[in-house]
Structure formats: C-alpha cells, structure tokens
C-alpha cells in the first residue's frame, strides 16, 4: 500500500492569526501494515486564543500516534478499533479539560473543532466534533463522511429550512459542539472500509463553504495525486479558488491519497 499526502493552510485575506491546525501521519506496523492518520482542527474564530485550542488537540493526537498507537498494533482488528475509539474519547476528554482550565485561568473562552480519520488497510474510523469535514473520493466526486454539529445542520435536519442559503448569516457559523467550551463533547464516530484507491480530504469550513465536492474530486482524485508535490500544488489551488470566491476565514486542507 502506498500513501501520498499534503497539508495546505492559509490565514486568509482578513485574519491576522491562523487558528487552524492540521496533521497527517503515516507509519508501518508488523501486524497491521501501513497505518495513516489525518486530522484538522479549526480554532473558534469568535473566541480568544482559538489557535491555542486547535494546536493543543493536534499535538495530543500526534502524541497518541507516536506513544499509544504502538501499544495496540498486536491486537485483533475488532479489538483494535474498539480500543482506538476508547482511547480517542479519553484523549479528547483530557484535552477538553486542559483547554477549559487554560481559559478559566486567563478569563477567556476558547475552543476548536476536531475531525480525524485513522486508516488501517482498507478499514477506517473517523471522529468528528464541530463543523470541520472529512471527505473521500468516490465515483466522480468527493463524498462527505462527517456530519456538521452545527445550528445550520440542525435547521436542515428538522426541516425548518431546505436550502442552506436561506439560513441567516449569523446562524451559519454557530456550533453545537466543540472541544473546550463544553464539559464533555459528544463526537460523531463512524467506521467503514474503502473498496478502491481513494483520496481522504480533511478541511475546515473556510474551504468547504465555497468549494464543491466535484471540485475537490477534480483536484485531488487519485489520478491527480502523482506525487506529494502535485497534491500540495492542487491543495494550494483550492485555497486560492476559495479566496477568489470571497472567503474571509482561515482556510486549511489536509489530504492523503491511499493506493491499495
């Protein structure tokens, strides 16, 4: 199995500080083969020190990858995924507490979204808190795996609106969950298997608000991902496209092309 990957991020045209953070890690294990991890976090733009919150979560996940994952590689696949889910929940609970204490000590509010996917062989597990997203390429488009934990998504789910464009601007960015501002966030968790070569894409709302699934596919489908440098170039083009469409927020995308 071969993995190619990239991370592209930009503070955007209006923000002085980039509150996004992203991660891609790849490792080989004797029992499970190649393992890949992708994640993005979007520090809360309306809250102080959002970059601290997003960085804390990404660093915790990176530490988990290096220090805890190795202890699980001898498990059966079923036990492995069960343990990963428990371990991630424990990690997020710990970091959630750290972020809350950091804010309390400084009398500020801070928080972050979290979207991550772990791949082992053809199997994967993802976890999502907030409205950053994970997609994977299939057919002729990028299919969204995660579901936004946002007021906008709730209004759509309850049938109060049918077109996202009908939602008031001030309601579109309201999150129902994030890491840091709630006592214990409840993540969305999903598991599945890839049936063919694919590109997994993790991005913040600064990208997905203006870029369609078909456009993600056109730039980052496996056929376009010949090298890491090619992926970086395509990711940069997507960020530039978002900014030409008047995106004002931080913009981040991480991608990994999986060739089985």
N, C-alpha and C positions, 0 to 999 in steps of 0.2 A: 504494500500500500504506500502511496506517495501523497505528501501534503505540501501544498504551497500556500503562502499566507501573506497578508499585509495589514497594516493599520494606517489609516489616514485621519487626521483631525485638524480642525481649524477653529480659531476663536470666533470667526465670522466677522462681518463688516462693522459691527457696532459694539461688541463686547470687548472690554479690556482684558478680562481674565477668561481663560478656557476652563470651564468647570467639568468638562467631560474627562473620562479616563477609559482606557481600553487595554485588553490583554489577549495575546494568543500564545499558547504554549504547546509544544509537541515533545513527546518522549516515547522511547521504546521500552517494552517490558517483555520478559521471557515468556510469561504465561499468557498475557493478553495481547501481545503485539503492539502496534503503534497506537498511541493514545493522543488525542488532540483536544484542546480546551480553547474556547473563545468566549469573550465577555466584553460588555460595555456598561458603563455607569454614567449617568447624567446628573451632576450635582444640581440641586434645586436652584434655578436661576433667580427666583424671587427671594431666596433666603441667603443669609450671610454665610460665607465660607463653604459654599457648595463644593468647591474643588477639594476641600479637606475631606468631606464625606465621601466623595467618589473615589479619591485616592486611597482612603482607608479600606474601603471594600475591595478594591482591586489588589492592593497589597496583601490583604488577608487571603484572597483567593489564590494569589501566586504562592504564598507561603504554604497553603493547603496542598497545592500541586506538588511542591518540592518535598514536603515533610510528611504529609498524611497519606497521599495517594499511594506512595510506595508500600505502605503497610497493608494495602488492600489488594494488591495485584495477585496474591496467591489464592484468592477466594474464587468460588464458583461464580459464574456470571450473575445468577439470580441474587446471591448473597452480596456480590459486589455492588450492584445497582441499589439495593436496599440500604447498604452501608453508606454509599455516596450521598443519598438523599438525606439520611440522618445526619451525616457529617456536615453537609452544606447548611442544613437548618440550624445546627449548633453553631457553626461559624457565623452565620448571619445574626443569630440572637446575640452572640458575643459582641460583634461589631456594632450592632444596633445600640447596645448598651454603652459602648465606648463613645459613639457619636453623641448620644444623649448627654452623657456626662461632660464631654467636651463643650457642648453648647451651654449646659447649665452653669458650668464654671465661668463661662465668658458672657453669660446672659444673652445668648444669641440662639436662633433656631437654624438648624442645618439638616440637610437630608440628601438622599440620592436614589435614583432608580437603580435597578440591577437586572441584567439579562445575561444569562450564561448558558452555554451548551458544552457538554462533555461527550466525546465520541470515542468508542472502543470498537474496532472492527466496523461492522455495519450498524451497530446499535448506538443509540444516543439517549441522553437525558438532558432536558433543559429546565431552567428555573427562572421565573420572572417576577419582579416586583416593580410596579410603576408602568411607564409607557415607552421605555426603550423596547426595541423589537429584534426578533431573530427570524430570518427568512432562510429558505433553502431553494435552490433552483430545481425546477421540475417542469417537464414539458417545455413550454416556450415562455415561462415567466418565473418570478420568484414568489414562492408561496409563504405566507406569514404563518409561523408556528405559534408565536406568543399571542396573547390577548391583552389589550391595554387595560390596566387597572386605573381607569380614569372616569371622570364625570361624563365626558363626551361618549365613551363607550357604553356607560350605563344608560344614558338617554337613548342611544340606539337600541340597546337590548330590550328596554322597556317599551319601545315603540313610540316614545314621545317625539322623536324625530326619525326621519328615514334617510335624510341627506346630511352628512357631516357639515356641509357648507351652511346649513340652516342653524347651526349651533352658534350662540353668541361668542364673540372672540374671547371674552374674559372667562368663559367656561371651558374652552377647548384645552387649556393647559392645567386644569385642576386635577390633581391626582388623588385617588382614593387610598393608595398605599405607597409608601416609600420606606427606605431604610434610614432610621434616625429620628423621625418625628412621631412615630407610633411606638407604643410599648413593645409590641411584638407583631411585625408584619406577617401576613399570610401569603406566601408565594404561590403562584401558579406553577405546577410541576407537570411535565409531560415526558413520555418515553416512547420510543419508536425505533424504526430501522430504515436505513436508506437502501433503496433497491438498485441504484446505479450511481455512477460518478455524479458528484454534486458540488456546488459551492454553498457553504453556510455563511450567511451575512448577518452581522450584528450591528445595529446602528441606533443612534439617538434620534429624538424627534426632529432635530434640526435637519436631518436628511430625509426621513420618510414623509414629512409634511408636504414636500414638493416633488419627490421622486417616486415614480410608479414602480410596481413590481416588474412590469415589462422592461422598464429602463434599467432596473437592477440586473435583470437577466441579460440584457443586451451587452452590458459592460463586463459582467462577472460570471457568465456561464462558463463551464469547464473548458469549452473550446477557445475562449478568450484568455484563459489563465495559463499561458505557456510557461511563464516564469514568475517569480516573486516580484520582479521589477515591472512586468506587464500588469500585474494586479495592482501594484502601487500607482501606476500611471492611470489605470481605469478608475481607481478609487478617487484619485485627485480630480479626475474629470467629472465625477458625480458630485463632488463637493463644489466645484466651480459652477456646475449646472444649477445646483440648489441656490447658490448666491445670485446667479443671474435672474432667478425667479423671486428675488427679494427676500430670501430667508435671512433673518436677523440674528438668529440664535447661534450658539456653538454648534458645530457640525462634525460628527465623528462616524467612521465606518471601520469595522474590522471584518476581514473575510478570510476564509480558508477553503481551498479547493481540495476535495478528497477524491483521489483516484484509487479505486479498489482493484 
